[in-house]
């Protein structure tokens, strides 16, 4: 039996934030679960990764989730790696990873870290940033307003 077979889910309830607190960790909300490939059949391809690494600058005005043709929203997965344009109907890169694993990994922001694969997955996302910095230099990140 896996050490994670009895891993408990906390912070699954979506009303926590509207109730005035992020999470009640005293409440166990069932076991974590996954259904890989059920809502999204494929993980990002190497071609999509290469396209993502080609976007410069790091961020563009208005420096939020509506910005297009920049690295941050392409790697986050709200903009397409091929065009850099926002497309709410499609998940790519980071968002595609969460959607692919489904279950706990695709629920609320507060609940996704319950899945042990979350850490490994986000190390991969961090590695994409390191590859981008290797290509463009750290000066590319200075395009984001401070």
PyMOL commands that set and color helices and strands:
alter all, ss='L'
color gray80, all
select helices_A, chain A and resi 46-53+71-76+93-101+103-106+109-112+117-136+138-143
alter helices_A, ss='H'
color red, helices_A
deselect
rebuild
show_as cartoon
